[in-house]
Amino acid sequence: MTDADALKFHRDAAGHLRLHYFSQVVAHAGAFALPLLEAVLEQLEAGASAEERQRFCVLRKSLAWQRTMGGVRL
């Protein structure tokens, strides 16, 4: 899938970026979730607006936190 196709897939009819499935990937993809989501963000970033790139930054920080704390059990 090209970057343009990936970006088109992730936009709704109004052109807004939709990443609503991220939590499902984290919950069900196990060890593959974080690398997969990081790859998706990287592919989408090239065609994203400045505001969307800021959202990606927040998502990346969340993924980094999950990677760090994911193995911790209380």
C-alpha positions in Angstrom: 0.0 0.0 0.0 1.4 3.4 -0.9 1.7 6.2 1.6 -1.1 8.1 -0.2 -3.4 5.0 -0.1 -2.7 4.5 3.6 -3.5 8.1 4.4 -6.7 7.9 2.4 -7.7 4.7 4.3 -7.2 6.5 7.6 -9.4 9.5 6.7 -13.1 9.8 7.1 -15.5 11.4 4.5 -14.7 14.9 6.0 -11.0 14.3 5.7 -10.3 13.9 9.4 -7.6 11.4 10.4 -9.2 8.3 12.1 -7.0 6.1 14.3 -9.8 4.6 16.4 -8.6 1.0 16.0 -5.3 1.6 17.8 -6.6 0.5 21.2 -7.9 -2.7 19.7 -4.5 -3.5 18.1 -2.8 -2.8 21.5 -5.3 -5.1 23.2 -5.2 -8.0 20.8 -2.0 -8.0 18.7 0.3 -8.9 21.6 4.0 -8.4 20.9 3.3 -7.2 17.3 1.1 -4.3 18.4 3.7 -1.7 19.2 6.0 -2.2 16.1 2.9 -2.4 13.9 1.4 0.9 15.2 4.8 2.6 15.0 5.1 1.6 11.4 1.6 2.9 10.6 2.4 6.2 12.2 5.7 6.4 10.2 3.9 5.8 7.0 1.1 8.3 7.7 3.4 11.1 8.9 4.7 12.1 5.4 1.2 13.3 4.3 0.0 14.5 7.6 -0.7 18.1 8.6 1.3 19.8 11.4 -1.6 19.2 13.8 -1.8 15.5 12.9 2.0 15.2 13.4 1.5 16.6 16.9 -1.1 13.8 17.5 1.4 11.3 16.2 3.9 12.6 18.7 1.5 12.0 21.6 0.7 8.5 20.3 4.4 7.7 20.0 4.9 8.8 23.6 2.0 6.6 24.7 3.5 3.6 22.7 6.9 4.2 24.3 5.3 4.2 27.7 3.4 1.0 27.0 6.6 -0.6 25.8 8.4 0.4 29.0 5.6 -0.4 31.4 4.0 -3.3 29.5 5.9 -6.0 31.2 5.4 -4.6 34.7 2.9 -6.6 36.8 1.8 -5.4 40.2 
